[in-house]
Amino acid sequence: MGELILCKENTAASPFYLDEGSLNVYSIEELSYYIENNVLFLNVDFMNLELINWIDHQLHMTELAEGLRSLLSEGASLDQFLALVLQEGGFCSQTEIKNVVLAARSVATKTKEEMQKIRGDRMLAKGNALGAIYIYRKIFAEGSRKNITDGDLASVWHNLGCAHARLFQFDEAIECFEEAYNIGHRFESKRQMIFAAICCEDLDKLKVLCERYTVTDEELKHFEWEITEAKNDAGTVLTFDKQSREAIIDEWKAQYRQQSSV
């Protein structure tokens, strides 16, 4: 999981595989850590007999397993199920458990598309641009736009543009930012669209966009100045030749496949 977790309870001889996270857990502490950090991605399918039996037979936490079976048979909510696991696990503080419960309750009121957006946003925030692109594109591929507000839809397009820009895919980024601006009319989407066009180094495309969205010469000069300042602050060049970009993207793809492998 990328962190060292001190396990005080029994460790399972056979791990439990978590489909949502594509990983194995061996202890109640690891399970608790996973729940705390991934509660926004969990749904009622997480409450299942397979998990309960693993807790019973592999971790030998029979009392907890019996309590979970009772909750399952009573049709309890996900937040109640998670709270009991965390309470008995002893890994999380009471404040942390309360936060998990509140997060689980908020998830129950969100649509599938809203949850996908949250997952994509989280991947993007962690630097996983490829994973974010996959999640965002999935929202569009499933034809479920009617289940998402215009505000969230514009945000998805904007963040998708950010993900493509991080991979130096500026043409794709321009298309996404343009969609975002046409839906939400946010200046930031327009600004990022022009940034991407400048980085794309296609003067004809840049001219067309500036004319289409009434970007004045003064505004364009300011955008170009912002990019120059960003390069200077970073102490590096933000645009690369095609061969360098492809090498970096290939490296990121390899890292993503490694992270996503079972």
Residue pairs with C-beta under 8 A, 6 or more apart in sequence:
1 23
1 30
1 33
1 34
3 33
5 27
5 29
5 30
5 33
5 91
6 29
7 26
7 27
7 28
7 29
7 30
8 29
8 90
9 27
9 28
9 29
9 59
9 61
9 89
9 90
10 27
10 28
10 58
10 59
10 60
10 61
11 26
11 27
12 26
12 27
12 54
12 58
12 59
13 58
14 54
14 58
15 24
15 25
15 26
16 24
16 25
16 26
16 31
16 50
16 51
16 54
16 58
17 23
17 24
18 24
18 25
18 34
20 38
20 41
20 42
20 46
21 34
21 38
21 41
22 260
22 261
22 262
23 34
25 31
25 34
27 59
28 55
28 59
28 61
28 64
28 85
28 88
28 89
28 90
28 91
29 89
29 91
31 85
31 89
32 85
32 86
32 89
32 91
32 92
33 91
35 42
35 82
35 85
35 86
35 100
36 86
36 91
36 92
36 96
36 100
39 82
39 100
39 103
39 104
39 107
40 103
40 107
40 115
40 118
40 119
40 122
41 115
41 119
42 78
42 82
42 104
42 107
43 78
43 107
44 78
46 78
46 81
46 82
47 68
47 71
47 72
47 76
47 78
47 81
48 72
49 69
49 72
51 68
52 65
52 68
52 69
52 72
53 65
55 61
55 64
55 65
55 68
55 85
56 62
56 65
56 66
61 88
63 88
64 84
64 85
64 88
67 84
67 88
68 81
68 84
68 85
71 80
71 81
71 84
72 81
77 104
77 105
77 108
78 104
78 107
78 108
79 100
79 101
79 102
79 104
79 105
79 108
82 100
82 101
82 104
83 97
83 100
83 101
86 92
86 96
86 97
86 100
87 97
92 100
107 115
110 118
111 147
111 148
112 144
112 147
113 139
113 144
113 147
113 148
113 152
114 148
114 152
116 135
116 136
116 138
116 139
117 135
117 136
117 139
117 148
117 152
117 155
117 156
119 135
120 131
120 132
120 135
120 136
120 139
120 156
120 159
120 160
121 132
121 159
123 129
123 131
123 132
123 135
124 132
124 159
124 162
124 163
127 166
128 256
128 259
129 163
129 164
129 166
129 167
129 252
130 163
130 167
130 252
130 253
130 256
131 256
131 259
131 260
132 159
132 160
132 163
133 160
133 163
133 164
133 167
136 156
136 159
136 160
136 163
137 160
139 145
139 148
139 156
145 153
148 156
150 183
150 184
151 184
153 183
153 184
154 179
154 180
154 181
154 183
154 184
154 186
154 189
155 180
155 184
157 176
157 177
157 179
157 180
157 183
157 189
158 176
158 177
158 180
158 184
158 186
158 188
158 189
158 192
160 176
161 172
161 173
161 174
161 175
161 176
161 177
161 180
161 189
161 192
161 193
161 196
162 173
162 192
164 170
164 172
164 173
164 176
165 173
165 192
165 195
165 196
165 199
167 249
167 252
168 199
168 239
168 240
168 245
168 248
168 249
170 196
170 197
170 199
170 200
171 200
173 192
173 193
173 196
174 193
174 196
174 197
174 200
174 205
174 209
177 189
177 190
177 192
177 193
177 196
178 189
178 193
178 209
180 186
180 189
181 189
181 190
181 193
181 213
190 213
190 215
191 223
193 209
193 213
194 206
194 209
194 210
194 213
194 215
194 220
194 223
195 223
195 226
195 227
197 205
197 206
197 209
198 206
198 223
198 224
198 227
199 227
199 238
199 239
200 206
201 239
206 220
209 215
210 220
215 223
227 238
230 238
231 237
231 238
240 248
